[in-house]
């Protein structure tokens, strides 16, 4: 549903609507772009797999019924032209002018049963990541709204959840955060990838950093689904993301980590070893994660970071920390729950 904004009355008035099958991953799955032929909405959606009771054709008794998948998940992209004419009630109807269909055999987005994990539109270029066991990274040519097409595909392990564009001279790159996975699609933990998309027809994985080096650990990052938690400093080529690492090798909280990590993206962005951690900012000592040793509140702060005058300020969980990016020295820490009364109820850090 599209609205026009009336600056004189500060009202939003419905002006156009359109309908496509499937569901949207997030806000990046929709993009409004102005072509020579008018305004168009590009939409990437996923059709969910369907499940139901299946009856054996030879044995139709109730006992033969089994709960099984009746249709596979699929993905598609639609280009809708916004209507300039008023329709019923003054609301126009968007018309579909182009699409990449869900049929994988016909060159659709993803293999059968894969779903969209990331999507971004940049002008007349698009990127889509699908996943079930591997991560097909697709590059899309959207120059002609009536004929969107897949022009490149790269299969790598795991998947990306957020795609961030980087321009380096005449080269185009995508910095991505997501999860690594094994050959069976089992999630292993946070990974950071750098893709070269200068040649749309031949996307390449330049570098990848995987957080875990042990099967006894599991990592996650809010930046995978909360993109305000992702920060890339273009001039210094530093990536700053929140990170949680859970260590299951010992009882209690052991070597657990919750905080932020700063990664250097190589000055020569085409360096195959171009991603490396340079600074870790812990927001809590592992020994204080239990409510037995510290009285934490049930609510937590959202993960955010900001940089000012060379100092990094990070917000996460129950603390705010300021750190020098140059030296890595902690400048100050503010514990939001420092003076909590135990009578109010105490919770673990996580």
Buried (B, 14 or more C-beta within 10 A) or exposed (E): EBEEEEEEEEEEEEBBBBEBEBEBBEEBBBBEBEBEEEBBBBBBBBBEBEEEEEEEEEEEEEEEBEEEEEEBBBBBBBBBBBBEEEEEEEBBBBEBBBBBBBEBEEEBBBBBBBBBBBBBBBEBBBBBBBBBBBBBBBBBBBEBBEEBEBBBBBEBBBBBBBBBBBEBEEEBBBBBBBBBBEEEBEBBBBBBBBBBBBEBEEBBBBBBBBBBEEEEBBBBBBBBEBBEBBBBBEEEBBBBBBBBBBBEEEEEBBEBBBBBBBBBBBEEBBBEEBBEBEBBBBBBEBEBBBBEBBBBEEEBBEBBBEBEEEBBBBBBBBBBBBBBBEEEEEEEBEBBBEEBEEEEEBBBBB
